[in-house]
Amino acid sequence: MLEDRLEQVVGNASVGEFDGDEFGEGKCILYMYGPDAERLFVVIEPVLKSSPAAVGGYAIKRFGKAADSSAREVRVTW
């Protein structure tokens, strides 16, 4: 399962944590957090790109705390 693979690679690389998922309205949101959005994305990108479940998906790299409404966000599609 995609979630299991992401949790494993994030943990093995010590770049943050996989914090769960949310399903609804035909979408799935996967939550991951870490101190460096770029490093975290470098680790998860190959997993996402190789998963049929992630086809048509995108990631949002957030540069700041989850509660910070002014944190910069960058959307990455594949």
All heavy atoms as a GROMACS GRO file, in nm:
protein
  597
    1MET      N    1   0.085  -0.118   0.000
    1MET     CA    2   0.000   0.000   0.000
    1MET      C    3   0.090   0.124   0.000
    1MET      O    4   0.195   0.128   0.062
    1MET     CB    5  -0.093  -0.004   0.121
    1MET     CG    6  -0.186   0.111   0.124
    1MET     SD    7  -0.343   0.090   0.213
    1MET     CE    8  -0.298   0.034   0.371
    2LEU      N    9   0.046   0.226  -0.072
    2LEU     CA   10   0.124   0.349  -0.087
    2LEU      C   11   0.158   0.411   0.048
    2LEU      O   12   0.272   0.451   0.072
    2LEU     CB   13   0.047   0.449  -0.174
    2LEU     CG   14   0.112   0.585  -0.195
    2LEU    CD1   15   0.251   0.573  -0.257
    2LEU    CD2   16   0.021   0.674  -0.279
    3GLU      N   17   0.061   0.419   0.137
    3GLU     CA   18   0.085   0.480   0.267
    3GLU      C   19   0.198   0.410   0.343
    3GLU      O   20   0.284   0.474   0.403
    3GLU     CB   21  -0.042   0.481   0.353
    3GLU     CG   22  -0.151   0.572   0.300
    3GLU     CD   23  -0.247   0.498   0.207
    3GLU    OE1   24  -0.210   0.395   0.146
    3GLU    OE2   25  -0.361   0.544   0.194
    4ASP      N   26   0.198   0.277   0.338
    4ASP     CA   27   0.302   0.200   0.407
    4ASP      C   28   0.440   0.228   0.348
    4ASP      O   29   0.538   0.243   0.422
    4ASP     CB   30   0.272   0.050   0.399
    4ASP     CG   31   0.145   0.012   0.472
    4ASP    OD1   32   0.108   0.082   0.569
    4ASP    OD2   33   0.081  -0.087   0.432
    5ARG      N   34   0.448   0.234   0.215
    5ARG     CA   35   0.577   0.263   0.150
    5ARG      C   36   0.627   0.402   0.187
    5ARG      O   37   0.746   0.422   0.213
    5ARG     CB   38   0.563   0.248  -0.001
    5ARG     CG   39   0.545   0.102  -0.042
    5ARG     CD   40   0.529   0.082  -0.191
    5ARG     NE   41   0.637   0.142  -0.268
    5ARG     CZ   42   0.619   0.199  -0.388
    5ARG    NH1   43   0.500   0.203  -0.443
    5ARG    NH2   44   0.722   0.249  -0.453
    6LEU      N   45   0.537   0.501   0.188
    6LEU     CA   46   0.577   0.637   0.224
    6LEU      C   47   0.624   0.645   0.368
    6LEU      O   48   0.726   0.708   0.398
    6LEU     CB   49   0.462   0.735   0.198
    6LEU     CG   50   0.429   0.760   0.052
    6LEU    CD1   51   0.298   0.835   0.040
    6LEU    CD2   52   0.542   0.834  -0.017
    7GLU      N   53   0.549   0.582   0.457
    7GLU     CA   54   0.588   0.582   0.598
    7GLU      C   55   0.727   0.520   0.615
    7GLU      O   56   0.810   0.572   0.691
    7GLU     CB   57   0.485   0.507   0.681
    7GLU     CG   58   0.513   0.511   0.830
    7GLU     CD   59   0.400   0.451   0.912
    7GLU    OE1   60   0.323   0.368   0.860
    7GLU    OE2   61   0.389   0.489   1.030
    8GLN      N   62   0.754   0.414   0.543
    8GLN     CA   63   0.882   0.346   0.554
    8GLN      C   64   0.997   0.433   0.502
    8GLN      O   65   1.098   0.449   0.569
    8GLN     CB   66   0.879   0.215   0.476
    8GLN     CG   67   1.009   0.137   0.486
    8GLN     CD   68   1.001   0.006   0.408
    8GLN    OE1   69   0.926  -0.007   0.313
    8GLN    NE2   70   1.080  -0.090   0.451
    9VAL      N   71   0.983   0.492   0.384
    9VAL     CA   72   1.094   0.570   0.328
    9VAL      C   73   1.118   0.698   0.407
    9VAL      O   74   1.232   0.739   0.426
    9VAL     CB   75   1.078   0.600   0.177
    9VAL    CG1   76   1.076   0.473   0.095
    9VAL    CG2   77   0.960   0.687   0.147
   10VAL      N   78   1.013   0.760   0.455
   10VAL     CA   79   1.028   0.882   0.536
   10VAL      C   80   1.100   0.848   0.666
   10VAL      O   81   1.194   0.919   0.707
   10VAL     CB   82   0.891   0.948   0.563
   10VAL    CG1   83   0.902   1.057   0.667
   10VAL    CG2   84   0.833   1.004   0.434
   11GLY      N   85   1.060   0.740   0.731
   11GLY     CA   86   1.125   0.699   0.855
   11GLY      C   87   1.269   0.655   0.835
   11GLY      O   88   1.358   0.695   0.911
   12ASN      N   89   1.293   0.577   0.731
   12ASN     CA   90   1.429   0.528   0.704
   12ASN      C   91   1.525   0.642   0.673
   12ASN      O   92   1.643   0.635   0.707
   12ASN     CB   93   1.430   0.428   0.589
   12ASN     CG   94   1.369   0.294   0.627
   12ASN    OD1   95   1.346   0.266   0.745
   12ASN    ND2   96   1.341   0.213   0.528
   13ALA      N   97   1.477   0.746   0.606
   13ALA     CA   98   1.562   0.859   0.569
   13ALA      C   99   1.572   0.963   0.680
   13ALA      O  100   1.648   1.058   0.667
   13ALA     CB  101   1.510   0.924   0.441
   14SER      N  102   1.494   0.947   0.786
   14SER     CA  103   1.493   1.042   0.898
   14SER      C  104   1.469   1.186   0.852
   14SER      O  105   1.537   1.280   0.896
   14SER     CB  106   1.623   1.034   0.977
   14SER     OG  107   1.639   0.905   1.032
   15VAL      N  108   1.371   1.204   0.763
   15VAL     CA  109   1.340   1.338   0.712
   15VAL      C  110   1.209   1.394   0.768
   15VAL      O  111   1.169   1.504   0.733
   15VAL     CB  112   1.334   1.340   0.558
   15VAL    CG1  113   1.471   1.316   0.498
   15VAL    CG2  114   1.232   1.242   0.505
   16GLY      N  115   1.143   1.318   0.854
   16GLY     CA  116   1.017   1.364   0.911
   16GLY      C  117   0.931   1.247   0.952
   16GLY      O  118   0.982   1.142   0.990
   17GLU      N  119   0.801   1.267   0.938
   17GLU     CA  120   0.708   1.161   0.976
   17GLU      C  121   0.588   1.158   0.883
   17GLU      O  122   0.544   1.260   0.831
   17GLU     CB  123   0.661   1.179   1.120
   17GLU     CG  124   0.574   1.301   1.140
   17GLU     CD  125   0.520   1.314   1.281
   17GLU    OE1  126   0.442   1.228   1.324
   17GLU    OE2  127   0.557   1.411   1.347
   18PHE      N  128   0.538   1.038   0.861
   18PHE     CA  129   0.412   1.018   0.790
   18PHE      C  130   0.304   1.025   0.896
   18PHE      O  131   0.308   0.952   0.995
   18PHE     CB  132   0.411   0.882   0.720
   18PHE     CG  133   0.284   0.857   0.644
   18PHE    CD1  134   0.270   0.904   0.515
   18PHE    CD2  135   0.179   0.790   0.703
   18PHE    CE1  136   0.152   0.883   0.445
   18PHE    CE2  137   0.061   0.767   0.634
   18PHE     CZ  138   0.048   0.815   0.504
   19ASP      N  139   0.206   1.114   0.878
   19ASP     CA  140   0.110   1.141   0.984
   19ASP      C  141  -0.031   1.092   0.954
   19ASP      O  142  -0.124   1.123   1.026
   19ASP     CB  143   0.108   1.290   1.015
   19ASP     CG  144   0.038   1.322   1.146
   19ASP    OD1  145   0.051   1.244   1.242
   19ASP    OD2  146  -0.031   1.425   1.151
   20GLY      N  147  -0.048   1.017   0.845
   20GLY     CA  148  -0.180   0.960   0.820
   20GLY      C  149  -0.241   1.006   0.689
   20GLY      O  150  -0.177   1.069   0.607
   21ASP      N  151  -0.368   0.972   0.674
   21ASP     CA  152  -0.438   1.002   0.550
   21ASP      C  153  -0.581   1.042   0.578
   21ASP      O  154  -0.631   1.026   0.688
   21ASP     CB  155  -0.433   0.882   0.456
   21ASP     CG  156  -0.483   0.754   0.522
   21ASP    OD1  157  -0.587   0.757   0.588
   21ASP    OD2  158  -0.416   0.651   0.509
   22GLU      N  159  -0.642   1.095   0.474
   22GLU     CA  160  -0.781   1.138   0.482
   22GLU      C  161  -0.846   1.106   0.348
   22GLU      O  162  -0.794   1.143   0.243
   22GLU     CB  163  -0.784   1.289   0.508
   22GLU     CG  164  -0.920   1.349   0.524
   22GLU     CD  165  -0.909   1.498   0.552
   22GLU    OE1  166  -0.831   1.538   0.641
   22GLU    OE2  167  -0.980   1.575   0.484
   23PHE      N  168  -0.957   1.032   0.350
   23PHE     CA  169  -1.027   0.993   0.229
   23PHE      C  170  -1.164   1.059   0.226
   23PHE      O  171  -1.232   1.067   0.328
   23PHE     CB  172  -1.048   0.840   0.225
   23PHE     CG  173  -0.921   0.763   0.204
   23PHE    CD1  174  -0.845   0.721   0.311
   23PHE    CD2  175  -0.879   0.732   0.075
   23PHE    CE1  176  -0.729   0.649   0.291
   23PHE    CE2  177  -0.763   0.660   0.054
   23PHE     CZ  178  -0.687   0.618   0.163
   24GLY      N  179  -1.206   1.103   0.107
   24GLY     CA  180  -1.339   1.158   0.092
   24GLY      C  181  -1.355   1.232  -0.038
   24GLY      O  182  -1.259   1.286  -0.094
   25GLU      N  183  -1.477   1.235  -0.091
   25GLU     CA  184  -1.511   1.306  -0.213
   25GLU      C  185  -1.420   1.268  -0.330
   25GLU      O  186  -1.379   1.352  -0.410
   25GLU     CB  187  -1.508   1.456  -0.189
   25GLU     CG  188  -1.609   1.501  -0.085
   25GLU     CD  189  -1.607   1.650  -0.060
   25GLU    OE1  190  -1.557   1.726  -0.145
   25GLU    OE2  191  -1.656   1.691   0.046
   26GLY      N  192  -1.383   1.140  -0.338
   26GLY     CA  193  -1.301   1.091  -0.447
   26GLY      C  194  -1.155   1.129  -0.439
   26GLY      O  195  -1.082   1.116  -0.536
   27LYS      N  196  -1.111   1.177  -0.323
   27LYS     CA  197  -0.972   1.219  -0.306
   27LYS      C  198  -0.911   1.150  -0.185
   27LYS      O  199  -0.982   1.106  -0.094
   27LYS     CB  200  -0.962   1.370  -0.281
   27LYS     CG  201  -1.003   1.455  -0.396
   27LYS     CD  202  -0.963   1.600  -0.376
   27LYS     CE  203  -1.055   1.669  -0.279
   27LYS     NZ  204  -1.028   1.812  -0.267
   28CYS      N  205  -0.780   1.145  -0.185
   28CYS     CA  206  -0.704   1.097  -0.070
   28CYS      C  207  -0.594   1.199  -0.043
   28CYS      O  208  -0.520   1.236  -0.133
   28CYS     CB  209  -0.643   0.960  -0.097
   28CYS     SG  210  -0.532   0.907   0.035
   29ILE      N  211  -0.584   1.243   0.080
   29ILE     CA  212  -0.478   1.336   0.122
   29ILE      C  213  -0.386   1.260   0.216
   29ILE      O  214  -0.432   1.198   0.312
   29ILE     CB  215  -0.536   1.460   0.192
   29ILE    CG1  216  -0.632   1.533   0.098
   29ILE    CG2  217  -0.424   1.552   0.238
   29ILE    CD1  218  -0.710   1.645   0.165
   30LEU      N  219  -0.256   1.264   0.187
   30LEU     CA  220  -0.156   1.198   0.270
   30LEU      C  221  -0.077   1.308   0.341
   30LEU      O  222  -0.028   1.400   0.276
   30LEU     CB  223  -0.064   1.112   0.184
   30LEU     CG  224  -0.134   1.008   0.098
   30LEU    CD1  225  -0.036   0.944   0.002
   30LEU    CD2  226  -0.201   0.904   0.185
   31TYR      N  227  -0.064   1.297   0.472
   31TYR     CA  228   0.003   1.400   0.551
   31TYR      C  229   0.141   1.354   0.595
   31TYR      O  230   0.156   1.248   0.655
   31TYR     CB  231  -0.081   1.434   0.674
   31TYR     CG  232  -0.213   1.496   0.641
   31TYR    CD1  233  -0.328   1.420   0.634
   31TYR    CD2  234  -0.222   1.632   0.614
   31TYR    CE1  235  -0.451   1.477   0.602
   31TYR    CE2  236  -0.344   1.690   0.583
   31TYR     CZ  237  -0.457   1.612   0.577
   31TYR     OH  238  -0.578   1.670   0.545
   32MET      N  239   0.240   1.436   0.562
   32MET     CA  240   0.378   1.412   0.605
   32MET      C  241   0.436   1.545   0.650
   32MET      O  242   0.407   1.649   0.591
   32MET     CB  243   0.461   1.356   0.490
   32MET     CG  244   0.428   1.211   0.459
   32MET     SD  245   0.477   1.163   0.294
   32MET     CE  246   0.330   1.205   0.203
   33TYR      N  247   0.516   1.539   0.755
   33TYR     CA  248   0.576   1.660   0.810
   33TYR      C  249   0.724   1.637   0.835
   33TYR      O  250   0.766   1.526   0.866
   33TYR     CB  251   0.508   1.696   0.944
   33TYR     CG  252   0.360   1.717   0.932
   33TYR    CD1  253   0.271   1.614   0.962
   33TYR    CD2  254   0.309   1.838   0.890
   33TYR    CE1  255   0.135   1.632   0.950
   33TYR    CE2  256   0.173   1.857   0.878
   33TYR     CZ  257   0.086   1.754   0.909
   33TYR     OH  258  -0.049   1.773   0.896
   34GLY      N  259   0.801   1.743   0.823
   34GLY     CA  260   0.943   1.736   0.851
   34GLY      C  261   1.002   1.875   0.856
   34GLY      O  262   0.938   1.972   0.814
   35PRO      N  263   1.124   1.887   0.904
   35PRO     CA  264   1.186   2.018   0.917
   35PRO      C  265   1.228   2.082   0.784
   35PRO      O  266   1.250   2.202   0.777
   35PRO     CB  267   1.309   1.992   1.005
   35PRO     CG  268   1.339   1.848   0.986
   35PRO     CD  269   1.208   1.781   0.959
   36ASP      N  270   1.235   2.002   0.676
   36ASP     CA  271   1.281   2.053   0.547
   36ASP      C  272   1.194   1.993   0.436
   36ASP      O  273   1.208   1.876   0.401
   36ASP     CB  274   1.428   2.015   0.527
   36ASP     CG  275   1.489   2.073   0.400
   36ASP    OD1  276   1.415   2.093   0.300
   36ASP    OD2  277   1.610   2.095   0.400
   37ALA      N  278   1.104   2.074   0.382
   37ALA     CA  279   1.010   2.027   0.280
   37ALA      C  280   1.081   1.973   0.156
   37ALA      O  281   1.036   1.876   0.096
   37ALA     CB  282   0.914   2.139   0.241
   38GLU      N  283   1.192   2.035   0.119
   38GLU     CA  284   1.266   1.989   0.001
   38GLU      C  285   1.324   1.849   0.022
   38GLU      O  286   1.311   1.762  -0.063
   38GLU     CB  287   1.378   2.087  -0.035
   38GLU     CG  288   1.330   2.222  -0.083
   38GLU     CD  289   1.256   2.221  -0.216
   38GLU    OE1  290   1.254   2.118  -0.286
   38GLU    OE2  291   1.199   2.326  -0.250
   39ARG      N  292   1.388   1.828   0.137
   39ARG     CA  293   1.446   1.695   0.167
   39ARG      C  294   1.338   1.589   0.175
   39ARG      O  295   1.355   1.478   0.125
   39ARG     CB  296   1.525   1.700   0.298
   39ARG     CG  297   1.659   1.765   0.285
   39ARG     CD  298   1.742   1.756   0.412
   39ARG     NE  299   1.760   1.617   0.450
   39ARG     CZ  300   1.763   1.573   0.576
   39ARG    NH1  301   1.749   1.655   0.676
   39ARG    NH2  302   1.780   1.445   0.603
   40LEU      N  303   1.228   1.623   0.238
   40LEU     CA  304   1.117   1.529   0.250
   40LEU      C  305   1.065   1.491   0.112
   40LEU      O  306   1.046   1.373   0.081
   40LEU     CB  307   1.006   1.589   0.336
   40LEU     CG  308   0.879   1.507   0.355
   40LEU    CD1  309   0.907   1.372   0.417
   40LEU    CD2  310   0.780   1.585   0.441
   41PHE      N  311   1.047   1.589   0.024
   41PHE     CA  312   0.994   1.560  -0.108
   41PHE      C  313   1.091   1.477  -0.192
   41PHE      O  314   1.049   1.388  -0.265
   41PHE     CB  315   0.955   1.688  -0.182
   41PHE     CG  316   0.883   1.659  -0.310
   41PHE    CD1  317   0.753   1.608  -0.309
   41PHE    CD2  318   0.945   1.677  -0.432
   41PHE    CE1  319   0.688   1.577  -0.427
   41PHE    CE2  320   0.880   1.648  -0.550
   41PHE     CZ  321   0.751   1.598  -0.547
   42VAL      N  322   1.219   1.504  -0.181
   42VAL     CA  323   1.319   1.424  -0.255
   42VAL      C  324   1.306   1.277  -0.219
   42VAL      O  325   1.320   1.190  -0.305
   42VAL     CB  326   1.462   1.477  -0.226
   42VAL    CG1  327   1.567   1.377  -0.267
   42VAL    CG2  328   1.484   1.610  -0.296
   43VAL      N  329   1.276   1.247  -0.095
   43VAL     CA  330   1.263   1.109  -0.049
   43VAL      C  331   1.133   1.044  -0.098
   43VAL      O  332   1.132   0.929  -0.140
   43VAL     CB  333   1.272   1.102   0.106
   43VAL    CG1  334   1.232   0.965   0.158
   43VAL    CG2  335   1.412   1.138   0.152
   44ILE      N  336   1.024   1.118  -0.096
   44ILE     CA  337   0.895   1.058  -0.133
   44ILE      C  338   0.864   1.063  -0.282
   44ILE      O  339   0.783   0.985  -0.331
   44ILE     CB  340   0.778   1.120  -0.053
   44ILE    CG1  341   0.756   1.266  -0.091
   44ILE    CG2  342   0.798   1.102   0.096
   44ILE    CD1  343   0.628   1.326  -0.038
   45GLU      N  344   0.928   1.152  -0.356
   45GLU     CA  345   0.897   1.168  -0.498
   45GLU      C  346   0.908   1.038  -0.579
   45GLU      O  347   0.814   1.005  -0.654
   45GLU     CB  348   0.984   1.276  -0.560
   45GLU     CG  349   0.951   1.304  -0.705
   45GLU     CD  350   1.036   1.414  -0.763
   45GLU    OE1  351   1.150   1.437  -0.715
   45GLU    OE2  352   0.990   1.476  -0.859
   46PRO      N  353   1.014   0.959  -0.565
   46PRO     CA  354   1.021   0.834  -0.643
   46PRO      C  355   0.908   0.737  -0.609
   46PRO      O  356   0.857   0.667  -0.698
   46PRO     CB  357   1.156   0.775  -0.606
   46PRO     CG  358   1.235   0.885  -0.546
   46PRO     CD  359   1.136   0.981  -0.488
   47VAL      N  360   0.868   0.732  -0.485
   47VAL     CA  361   0.758   0.644  -0.443
   47VAL      C  362   0.627   0.690  -0.507
   47VAL      O  363   0.551   0.609  -0.561
   47VAL     CB  364   0.746   0.639  -0.289
   47VAL    CG1  365   0.626   0.556  -0.247
   47VAL    CG2  366   0.874   0.587  -0.227
   48LEU      N  367   0.603   0.820  -0.503
   48LEU     CA  368   0.480   0.873  -0.560
   48LEU      C  369   0.476   0.851  -0.712
   48LEU      O  370   0.374   0.808  -0.765
   48LEU     CB  371   0.468   1.023  -0.530
   48LEU     CG  372   0.449   1.059  -0.383
   48LEU    CD1  373   0.460   1.209  -0.364
   48LEU    CD2  374   0.317   1.007  -0.330
   49LYS      N  375   0.587   0.879  -0.779
   49LYS     CA  376   0.591   0.865  -0.924
   49LYS      C  377   0.578   0.720  -0.970
   49LYS      O  378   0.534   0.694  -1.082
   49LYS     CB  379   0.719   0.926  -0.980
   49LYS     CG  380   0.715   1.077  -0.980
   49LYS     CD  381   0.839   1.133  -1.046
   49LYS     CE  382   0.826   1.284  -1.064
   49LYS     NZ  383   0.944   1.340  -1.132
   50SER      N  384   0.616   0.625  -0.886
   50SER     CA  385   0.609   0.484  -0.925
   50SER      C  386   0.478   0.416  -0.884
   50SER      O  387   0.456   0.300  -0.916
   50SER     CB  388   0.726   0.407  -0.864
   50SER     OG  389   0.712   0.396  -0.724
   51SER      N  390   0.391   0.487  -0.816
   51SER     CA  391   0.267   0.427  -0.767
   51SER      C  392   0.148   0.457  -0.858
   51SER      O  393   0.116   0.574  -0.882
   51SER     CB  394   0.236   0.480  -0.627
   51SER     OG  395   0.109   0.434  -0.586
   52PRO      N  396   0.080   0.352  -0.906
   52PRO     CA  397  -0.041   0.375  -0.985
   52PRO      C  398  -0.147   0.452  -0.907
   52PRO      O  399  -0.225   0.527  -0.965
   52PRO     CB  400  -0.090   0.233  -1.018
   52PRO     CG  401   0.029   0.146  -1.002
   52PRO     CD  402   0.115   0.210  -0.897
   53ALA      N  403  -0.147   0.438  -0.775
   53ALA     CA  404  -0.246   0.508  -0.692
   53ALA      C  405  -0.225   0.658  -0.692
   53ALA      O  406  -0.317   0.734  -0.661
   53ALA     CB  407  -0.241   0.454  -0.549
   54ALA      N  408  -0.105   0.704  -0.725
   54ALA     CA  409  -0.074   0.847  -0.721
   54ALA      C  410  -0.083   0.915  -0.857
   54ALA      O  411  -0.060   1.036  -0.867
   54ALA     CB  412   0.065   0.868  -0.661
   55VAL      N  413  -0.120   0.840  -0.961
   55VAL     CA  414  -0.131   0.897  -1.095
   55VAL      C  415  -0.231   1.012  -1.092
   55VAL      O  416  -0.340   0.999  -1.039
   55VAL     CB  417  -0.173   0.789  -1.198
   55VAL    CG1  418  -0.208   0.853  -1.332
   55VAL    CG2  419  -0.063   0.687  -1.214
   56GLY      N  420  -0.190   1.126  -1.148
   56GLY     CA  421  -0.277   1.243  -1.151
   56GLY      C  422  -0.274   1.323  -1.023
   56GLY      O  423  -0.344   1.422  -1.008
   57GLY      N  424  -0.189   1.283  -0.930
   57GLY     CA  425  -0.182   1.351  -0.801
   57GLY      C  426  -0.085   1.467  -0.801
   57GLY      O  427  -0.026   1.502  -0.903
   58TYR      N  428  -0.073   1.527  -0.687
   58TYR     CA  429   0.020   1.636  -0.668
   58TYR      C  430   0.060   1.643  -0.522
   58TYR      O  431  -0.005   1.584  -0.436
   58TYR     CB  432  -0.040   1.770  -0.714
   58TYR     CG  433  -0.163   1.812  -0.637
   58TYR    CD1  434  -0.152   1.890  -0.523
   58TYR    CD2  435  -0.289   1.772  -0.678
   58TYR    CE1  436  -0.265   1.928  -0.452
   58TYR    CE2  437  -0.402   1.810  -0.609
   58TYR     CZ  438  -0.390   1.889  -0.494
   58TYR     OH  439  -0.501   1.926  -0.425
   59ALA      N  440   0.168   1.714  -0.497
   59ALA     CA  441   0.214   1.736  -0.360
   59ALA      C  442   0.217   1.885  -0.335
   59ALA      O  443   0.237   1.965  -0.427
   59ALA     CB  444   0.353   1.677  -0.340
   60ILE      N  445   0.198   1.921  -0.211
   60ILE     CA  446   0.215   2.060  -0.171
   60ILE      C  447   0.329   2.064  -0.070
   60ILE      O  448   0.319   2.006   0.038
   60ILE     CB  449   0.086   2.119  -0.110
   60ILE    CG1  450  -0.023   2.120  -0.216
   60ILE    CG2  451   0.114   2.260  -0.055
   60ILE    CD1  452  -0.157   2.169  -0.168
   61LYS      N  453   0.437   2.130  -0.112
   61LYS     CA  454   0.550   2.149  -0.021
   61LYS      C  455   0.523   2.278   0.056
   61LYS      O  456   0.505   2.384  -0.003
   61LYS     CB  457   0.682   2.162  -0.098
   61LYS     CG  458   0.719   2.036  -0.174
   61LYS     CD  459   0.858   2.042  -0.232
   61LYS     CE  460   0.864   2.131  -0.352
   61LYS     NZ  461   0.994   2.125  -0.422
   62ARG      N  462   0.518   2.265   0.187
   62ARG     CA  463   0.487   2.380   0.273
   62ARG      C  464   0.612   2.416   0.352
   62ARG      O  465   0.670   2.332   0.419
   62ARG     CB  466   0.372   2.344   0.367
   62ARG     CG  467   0.328   2.458   0.452
   62ARG     CD  468   0.206   2.414   0.536
   62ARG     NE  469   0.162   2.520   0.620
   62ARG     CZ  470   0.081   2.617   0.583
   62ARG    NH1  471   0.035   2.620   0.461
   62ARG    NH2  472   0.047   2.712   0.667
   63PHE      N  473   0.648   2.542   0.346
   63PHE     CA  474   0.769   2.590   0.410
   63PHE      C  475   0.731   2.672   0.533
   63PHE      O  476   0.726   2.794   0.531
   63PHE     CB  477   0.851   2.673   0.312
   63PHE     CG  478   0.894   2.593   0.192
   63PHE    CD1  479   0.814   2.587   0.079
   63PHE    CD2  480   1.011   2.522   0.193
   63PHE    CE1  481   0.851   2.513  -0.032
   63PHE    CE2  482   1.051   2.446   0.083
   63PHE     CZ  483   0.970   2.442  -0.029
   64GLY      N  484   0.700   2.599   0.640
   64GLY     CA  485   0.658   2.662   0.764
   64GLY      C  486   0.570   2.569   0.844
   64GLY      O  487   0.536   2.459   0.801
   65LYS      N  488   0.534   2.613   0.960
   65LYS     CA  489   0.449   2.535   1.050
   65LYS      C  490   0.309   2.517   0.991
   65LYS      O  491   0.259   2.604   0.919
   65LYS     CB  492   0.438   2.604   1.186
   65LYS     CG  493   0.569   2.630   1.254
   65LYS     CD  494   0.613   2.508   1.328
   65LYS     CE  495   0.740   2.540   1.406
   65LYS     NZ  496   0.806   2.427   1.456
   66ALA      N  497   0.245   2.407   1.024
   66ALA     CA  498   0.111   2.379   0.975
   66ALA      C  499   0.012   2.488   1.014
   66ALA      O  500  -0.078   2.521   0.937
   66ALA     CB  501   0.063   2.243   1.025
   67ALA      N  502   0.029   2.546   1.131
   67ALA     CA  503  -0.063   2.649   1.180
   67ALA      C  504  -0.034   2.788   1.123
   67ALA      O  505  -0.112   2.880   1.142
   67ALA     CB  506  -0.057   2.655   1.332
   68ASP      N  507   0.075   2.804   1.051
   68ASP     CA  508   0.114   2.934   0.996
   68ASP      C  509   0.044   2.957   0.863
   68ASP      O  510   0.085   2.904   0.760
   68ASP     CB  511   0.266   2.940   0.980
   68ASP     CG  512   0.315   3.073   0.925
   68ASP    OD1  513   0.231   3.162   0.899
   68ASP    OD2  514   0.437   3.087   0.908
   69SER      N  515  -0.060   3.038   0.864
   69SER     CA  516  -0.138   3.061   0.742
   69SER      C  517  -0.060   3.140   0.637
   69SER      O  518  -0.100   3.145   0.520
   69SER     CB  519  -0.268   3.133   0.775
   69SER     OG  520  -0.241   3.260   0.833
   70SER      N  521   0.051   3.201   0.675
   70SER     CA  522   0.130   3.277   0.578
   70SER      C  523   0.250   3.198   0.524
   70SER      O  524   0.330   3.251   0.447
   70SER     CB  525   0.179   3.408   0.640
   70SER     OG  526   0.269   3.382   0.746
   71ALA      N  527   0.263   3.070   0.564
   71ALA     CA  528   0.375   2.988   0.517
   71ALA      C  529   0.366   2.970   0.365
   71ALA      O  530   0.257   2.950   0.310
   71ALA     CB  531   0.375   2.853   0.586
   72ARG      N  532   0.479   2.977   0.300
   72ARG     CA  533   0.485   2.960   0.154
   72ARG      C  534   0.455   2.815   0.118
   72ARG      O  535   0.501   2.722   0.185
   72ARG     CB  536   0.624   2.998   0.104
   72ARG     CG  537   0.639   2.989  -0.047
   72ARG     CD  538   0.771   3.048  -0.093
   72ARG     NE  539   0.886   2.968  -0.052
   72ARG     CZ  540   0.947   2.879  -0.128
   72ARG    NH1  541   0.904   2.856  -0.251
   72ARG    NH2  542   1.051   2.812  -0.084
   73GLU      N  543   0.378   2.795   0.013
   73GLU     CA  544   0.345   2.662  -0.037
   73GLU      C  545   0.379   2.655  -0.186
   73GLU      O  546   0.358   2.752  -0.259
   73GLU     CB  547   0.197   2.631  -0.018
   73GLU     CG  548   0.155   2.619   0.126
   73GLU     CD  549   0.009   2.580   0.142
   73GLU    OE1  550  -0.068   2.587   0.043
   73GLU    OE2  551  -0.027   2.541   0.252
   74VAL      N  552   0.429   2.540  -0.227
   74VAL     CA  553   0.461   2.515  -0.368
   74VAL      C  554   0.393   2.384  -0.408
   74VAL      O  555   0.414   2.281  -0.344
   74VAL     CB  556   0.614   2.503  -0.389
   74VAL    CG1  557   0.645   2.466  -0.533
   74VAL    CG2  558   0.684   2.632  -0.349
   75ARG      N  559   0.312   2.391  -0.512
   75ARG     CA  560   0.243   2.271  -0.562
   75ARG      C  561   0.332   2.205  -0.668
   75ARG      O  562   0.380   2.271  -0.760
   75ARG     CB  563   0.109   2.311  -0.621
   75ARG     CG  564   0.030   2.194  -0.673
   75ARG     CD  565  -0.102   2.241  -0.727
   75ARG     NE  566  -0.165   2.139  -0.806
   75ARG     CZ  567  -0.295   2.111  -0.802
   75ARG    NH1  568  -0.375   2.176  -0.723
   75ARG    NH2  569  -0.344   2.016  -0.878
   76VAL      N  570   0.348   2.073  -0.657
   76VAL     CA  571   0.430   1.997  -0.750
   76VAL      C  572   0.342   1.888  -0.811
   76VAL      O  573   0.282   1.809  -0.738
   76VAL     CB  574   0.551   1.930  -0.678
   76VAL    CG1  575   0.634   1.851  -0.776
   76VAL    CG2  576   0.634   2.034  -0.605
   77THR      N  577   0.333   1.886  -0.943
   77THR     CA  578   0.256   1.782  -1.011
   77THR      C  579   0.351   1.688  -1.082
   77THR      O  580   0.465   1.722  -1.109
   77THR     CB  581   0.158   1.844  -1.113
   77THR    OG1  582   0.231   1.921  -1.207
   77THR    CG2  583   0.055   1.931  -1.044
   78TRP      N  584   0.302   1.569  -1.114
   78TRP     CA  585   0.382   1.472  -1.189
   78TRP      C  586   0.296   1.400  -1.288
   78TRP      O  587   0.178   1.407  -1.293
   78TRP     CB  588   0.454   1.373  -1.098
   78TRP     CG  589   0.366   1.304  -1.001
   78TRP    CD1  590   0.293   1.192  -1.020
   78TRP    CD2  591   0.339   1.346  -0.867
   78TRP    NE1  592   0.223   1.161  -0.906
   78TRP    CE2  593   0.249   1.253  -0.811
   78TRP    CE3  594   0.380   1.451  -0.788
   78TRP    CZ2  595   0.201   1.265  -0.681
   78TRP    CZ3  596   0.334   1.462  -0.660
   78TRP    CH2  597   0.244   1.369  -0.608
   0.00000   0.00000   0.00000
